[in-house]
Amino acid sequence: YRQAWTDPLPVACKTAWAYLQAQAANAQLPPDKSPKDPQIAARATFDTQPGAKFPGEWAQSAYLQRAFDGYGDIAEGLPIWAQTLYGDLAAWLTFGQENEDQQRF
């Protein structure tokens, strides 16, 4: 709460979601596969990638442009805030999808 009054929270919605999706995908990987770094997925969502059809979240948001100079400004705090703000929703959606899949069979 105090941090929100002194500095913007180091989180962006789409970027946080990409981070959490990468984490969830890593948790589902078989042991012989190497996990993807969630920070790479988050940066790809935040920054405009060369040759991309759509701009990144930072380029689309005047707020993010005013608050942060780039992904480096949110990289350290993103894992904590992504989980705090969106983790329960991501877990619920994952759990709900697993239950639907089990009920079909």
Secondary structure, DSSP 4 states (H G I P E B T S, - for coil): -HHHHHS--S--HHHHHHHHHHHHHHHHS-TTSPPPPHHHHHHHHHSPPTT-SS--HHHH-HHHHHH-SSGGGTTTTHHHHHHHHHHHHHHHHHHHHHHHHHHH-
